Amino acid sequence: MKNDAGMLVFDRCVMNAVPSEENIVVGVSLLNMSWEDTKGLPSQILMTAPRKALLDKAQAEQAIVVKAF
């Protein structure tokens, strides 16, 4: 899931709208057809990270927390 975490690294002009002490959160709901076998697969993925850490490429990847539900 670390490859998907790149979604949280936005353009600086977009990030400027969020105060530096706030977190950026991206949630994704995974929709499946009724006939699909989804055992063991998440239905939602939530990625969070402090805005300040995302602006620093060295810290960004380690700062991102990914949870699957």
Secondary structure, 3 states (H helix, E strand, C coil): CHHHHHHHCCCHHHHCCCCCCCEEEEEEECCCCCCCCCCCCCCEEEEEEEHHHHCCHHHHHHHCEEEEC
